[in-house]
Amino acid sequence: MSAVLEKPVINEFGIARFVLQFSPFLEIDDDQFFEFCQANRDLRIERNSQGEIIIMPPTGWETSDKNSEINFQLRLWAKKTKLGKVAESSGGYKMPNGAIMSPDASWILNERLEKVSPAKRRKFLPLAPDFVIELRSESDSLAKLKDKMQEYIENGASLGWLIDPTERKVYVYRPNSDVETLENPAEISGEPLLQGFVLNLKEIWE
């Protein structure tokens, strides 16, 4: 297996984001990509629908703390309702368009998950989650995150939240709907998809 490392993309905060392009003569399959990710567990790695591998550095501590709070609230609700399962940012999904993506938080209905064999669940889940959350860090491009959210919806997600702590905004994505922008909300409800789930944003804004 060989790859060409493109010139890193440096954002306005000086954070590098690398893109690996594998030769079309040496295609990397899903199992090989999974092993590649396992061998580089300190990095966050995704693959876009064109087959390019995107390597991102770990987030800062503050972003990680906020993401932990989001996952804690979502998982606590999921354990009470038992309607589905939650995964954090290291859980990968293989989308219908071929991209392999790892949202900061995600949730999937039990009846959809149960249709996937245990062997396949141990690797990248071969479908889109029902609900996704992406948390913007100071080094993230808002435009790229918005494109990513749209891609989740186009591939089968029913609800997506892009949370921007810097601007205190939440962008809400649903199929066949315009993006809704919430300004400095104290909380946000997942109804009707996530019955009874309300995310308290107090600790995210602090």
C-alpha positions as CSV (number, residue, x, y, z in Angstrom):
1,M,0.0,0.0,0.0
2,S,1.4,3.5,-0.9
3,A,0.0,6.9,-0.6
4,V,0.8,10.5,-1.6
5,L,0.6,13.0,1.2
6,E,-0.7,16.3,-0.2
7,K,0.5,19.6,1.1
8,P,-1.3,20.2,4.5
9,V,-4.1,22.6,4.6
10,I,-3.4,25.3,7.3
11,N,-6.4,27.1,8.6
12,E,-6.5,30.6,10.1
13,F,-5.5,29.2,13.5
14,G,-2.3,27.6,12.2
15,I,-3.7,24.0,12.6
16,A,-2.7,21.6,9.9
17,R,-5.2,19.2,8.3
18,F,-3.6,16.5,6.0
19,V,-5.2,14.7,3.1
20,L,-3.8,11.4,1.9
21,Q,-4.5,10.3,-1.7
22,F,-3.9,6.6,-2.5
23,S,-3.0,5.8,-6.0
24,P,-6.0,4.6,-8.1
25,F,-3.8,1.5,-8.8
26,L,-3.6,0.7,-5.0
27,E,-7.1,1.1,-3.7
28,I,-7.6,0.8,0.0
29,D,-10.6,-1.2,1.0
30,D,-12.8,-0.8,4.2
31,D,-10.9,-3.4,6.2
32,Q,-7.5,-1.9,5.3
33,F,-8.8,1.5,6.2
34,F,-10.1,0.2,9.5
35,E,-6.6,-1.3,10.3
36,F,-5.0,2.0,9.3
37,C,-7.2,3.8,11.8
38,Q,-6.4,1.3,14.5
39,A,-2.7,1.7,13.9
40,N,-3.0,5.5,14.3
41,R,-5.4,5.7,17.3
42,D,-4.1,9.1,18.5
43,L,-5.4,10.8,15.3
44,R,-8.9,11.4,14.1
45,I,-9.1,9.9,10.6
46,E,-12.0,10.0,8.1
47,R,-12.4,9.2,4.4
48,N,-14.5,11.3,2.1
49,S,-16.7,10.1,-0.8
50,Q,-13.8,10.6,-3.3
51,G,-11.6,8.1,-1.3
52,E,-9.3,10.8,0.1
53,I,-8.1,10.1,3.7
54,I,-8.4,13.1,6.0
55,I,-6.1,13.2,9.0
56,M,-6.9,15.7,11.8
57,P,-5.0,16.4,15.0
58,P,-6.6,15.7,18.4
59,T,-8.8,18.5,19.7
60,G,-7.8,20.8,22.6
61,W,-8.7,19.9,26.1
62,E,-11.5,22.4,26.4
63,T,-13.3,21.1,23.3
64,S,-12.8,17.5,24.6
65,D,-14.4,18.5,27.9
66,K,-17.5,20.1,26.1
67,N,-17.8,17.0,23.9
68,S,-17.7,14.7,26.9
69,E,-20.6,16.7,28.4
70,I,-22.6,16.4,25.2
71,N,-22.1,12.6,25.1
72,F,-22.8,12.3,28.8
73,Q,-26.2,13.9,28.4
74,L,-27.1,12.0,25.3
75,R,-26.0,8.7,26.7
76,L,-27.8,9.2,30.0
77,W,-31.1,9.9,28.1
78,A,-30.4,6.8,25.8
79,K,-29.9,4.5,28.8
80,K,-33.2,5.7,30.3
81,T,-35.3,5.4,27.2
82,K,-33.6,2.3,25.7
83,L,-34.7,3.4,22.2
84,G,-31.2,3.3,20.7
85,K,-27.4,3.4,21.2
86,V,-24.9,6.3,21.4
87,A,-21.4,6.5,20.0
88,E,-18.8,9.2,20.7
89,S,-16.2,10.7,18.3
90,S,-14.1,7.5,17.7
91,G,-17.2,5.6,16.3
92,G,-17.1,5.4,12.5
93,Y,-20.0,5.1,10.1
94,K,-19.7,4.1,6.4
95,M,-22.2,6.2,4.5
96,P,-24.1,5.1,1.5
97,N,-21.9,7.5,-0.6
98,G,-18.7,5.6,0.5
99,A,-17.5,8.2,3.0
100,I,-16.4,7.0,6.4
101,M,-17.3,9.7,9.0
102,S,-17.0,10.0,12.8
103,P,-19.4,12.6,14.3
104,D,-18.6,14.0,17.8
105,A,-21.8,12.4,19.1
106,S,-24.3,10.1,17.4
107,W,-27.4,8.0,18.1
108,I,-29.0,5.2,16.2
109,L,-32.3,3.5,16.7
110,N,-32.2,-0.1,18.0
111,E,-34.3,-1.5,15.2
112,R,-31.8,-0.3,12.6
113,L,-28.8,-1.3,14.6
114,E,-30.2,-4.8,15.1
115,K,-30.2,-5.4,11.3
116,V,-26.4,-5.1,11.3
117,S,-24.5,-8.3,12.2
118,P,-22.3,-8.3,15.3
119,A,-19.2,-8.7,13.1
120,K,-19.9,-5.6,11.2
121,R,-20.7,-3.6,14.3
122,R,-17.1,-4.2,15.5
123,K,-15.8,-2.1,12.6
124,F,-17.4,0.8,10.7
125,L,-21.2,0.7,11.0
126,P,-22.4,0.4,7.3
127,L,-25.1,3.1,7.5
128,A,-25.8,6.6,8.6
129,P,-26.8,7.4,12.2
130,D,-30.3,8.7,12.9
131,F,-28.9,11.7,14.9
132,V,-25.6,13.4,14.8
133,I,-23.9,16.3,16.7
134,E,-20.8,18.1,15.6
135,L,-19.1,20.5,18.0
136,R,-17.1,23.2,16.5
137,S,-13.7,23.9,18.0
138,E,-11.9,27.2,17.5
139,S,-9.7,25.6,14.8
140,D,-12.6,24.2,12.8
141,S,-13.8,25.7,9.5
142,L,-17.5,26.5,9.9
143,A,-18.1,26.1,6.2
144,K,-16.5,22.6,6.1
145,L,-18.6,21.6,9.1
146,K,-21.8,22.9,7.5
147,D,-20.9,20.8,4.4
148,K,-20.3,17.8,6.6
149,M,-23.7,18.2,8.3
150,Q,-25.4,18.4,5.0
151,E,-23.7,15.2,3.9
152,Y,-25.0,13.4,7.0
153,I,-28.5,14.4,6.1
154,E,-28.1,13.5,2.4
155,N,-26.9,10.0,3.5
156,G,-29.8,9.2,5.8
157,A,-29.5,11.0,9.1
158,S,-32.9,12.4,10.3
159,L,-31.5,15.1,12.6
160,G,-28.3,17.0,13.0
161,W,-27.0,19.7,15.3
162,L,-23.9,21.8,14.6
163,I,-23.0,23.5,17.9
164,D,-20.7,26.5,17.7
165,P,-19.6,27.6,21.2
166,T,-17.7,30.6,20.0
167,E,-20.7,32.2,18.4
168,R,-23.2,30.5,20.8
169,K,-25.2,29.2,17.9
170,V,-26.8,25.9,17.0
171,Y,-27.5,25.0,13.4
172,V,-30.3,22.4,13.1
173,Y,-30.4,20.1,10.0
174,R,-33.4,18.0,8.9
175,P,-34.2,16.3,5.6
176,N,-36.1,18.4,3.1
177,S,-35.9,21.5,5.4
178,D,-33.9,24.7,5.5
179,V,-31.2,24.9,8.1
180,E,-32.5,26.5,11.3
181,T,-30.2,28.8,13.2
182,L,-30.7,29.2,17.0
183,E,-29.1,32.1,18.7
184,N,-27.7,31.5,22.2
185,P,-30.3,28.9,23.2
186,A,-30.2,27.7,26.8
187,E,-31.3,24.2,25.7
188,I,-32.4,22.4,22.6
189,S,-35.0,19.6,22.2
190,G,-34.5,16.5,20.0
191,E,-38.3,16.0,19.6
192,P,-40.0,14.3,17.9
193,L,-37.1,11.9,16.9
194,L,-35.5,11.8,20.3
195,Q,-38.5,11.5,22.6
196,G,-37.9,13.5,25.8
197,F,-34.2,14.5,25.0
198,V,-33.3,18.0,25.8
199,L,-29.6,19.1,25.7
200,N,-28.7,21.6,28.4
201,L,-26.2,24.0,26.8
202,K,-25.1,25.9,29.9
203,E,-21.8,24.0,30.3
204,I,-21.2,24.1,26.5
205,W,-21.4,27.9,26.4
206,E,-19.2,28.4,29.6
